Amino acid sequence: MTIIENTGRGPACPICNSTEYGSCGHLVADFDRTYGECLGGEIYDRQAEFSDLAERAFLLHLNQKTVLSVKKWGLDELWEITLGKFDPDEEYVELDGDIFQRVLIALLKDSGAFDVREGLIDPGGPSMTSWVSLLFADDPSKVIDMAINKLKIELH
Ligand SMILES: [Zn+2]
């Protein structure tokens, strides 16, 4: 269960103030930053749309041996790491999960989502504590559509 580290209390949705933030309809994303996992929110079923776009664009440039000029949201770092790990004998690229998650969060925030400012943790047990990021918006699916469009533009 996610709590605010300083107070030990559960976080509330910053839009409607509900402590049932998983079901109030405003949750864009619930990310476990320590394990690089998406735990919920509107993005849960749509995260692959983002990774597919990035993987396809990266692979195209890697196969053509052209440089992808990207700067926003830390995409340049994701590109550099992917470039360094690329095996020309393989037909696919694998995105670094941590960096991809950072890019996704920056992109979602740039598209109108906002995060809970307090430090959030999920104290799973001794040495199992996760760092958590929660993102919210009035209309989560609109934010995700906008983020997809922004990513498409940046990758072209
Ligand atoms: Zn809400």
Residues whose N, C-alpha, C, O or C-beta is under 5 A from the ligand:
A	BS01	ZN	C13 I15 C16 N17 S18 C24 H26
